[in-house]
């Protein structure tokens, strides 16, 4: 077995009771999150799992926190016994993010052309947003259709959930399809410059040819096809 390597930045400062204010130390903020959001730090059983080390062995850090996102650096034990540090990005809000596939009356798909800062590219994708306090996931999906497309949903259909990038992003996105009658005024603050209405099969072809690369959109199209929402019913 490869010997463990020393971890940098062990906890030498403040305990969890200090709280999660970032004017204290990143370590104390991390300790407070361990106490108040224990689900974020669970160690599931099973061979091959990456374990999170516990204080006083080592402590992690909160590298960034705002109203939308939390970036954590966790002290971990890898399956081969080595100790390391791993980054995670978590949504600060308890409500999960929501994505909704808009479907017009004839089964056409509405895609939005949205600029994504992280990738520094324009992306063809479905409507997507953070969770909304006080609203159910279904209500959030309907509200985002109104805000981003000026559209009213006559039916919202659940399509399960998807982890877009579980290597670094902790949150699962709740997927929906929604039937709408028309597209109204676009929500410019969401970074949408245009919309495109295409046949369901054309949207799938855009995914196959790389015109659509957003994993959430591709998964929603696949799930919707399997649920019989595309033209011709579910794929064989």
Secondary structure, DSSP 8 states (H G I E B T S, - for coil): -------SS---S--GGG-S-TTS-HHHHHHHHHHH-GGGG----STT--EE--TTT---EEEEE-SSEEEEEEEEE-TTS-EEEEEEEEESSSS--EEEEEE-TTS-EEEEEEEETTTTEEEEE-EEE---TTS-HHHHHHHHHHHHH---EEEEEEEEEE-S-TTTB---EEEEEEEES---S--GGGTEEEEEEE-HHHHHHHHHTTS---HHHHHHHHHHHHTT-STTSS--
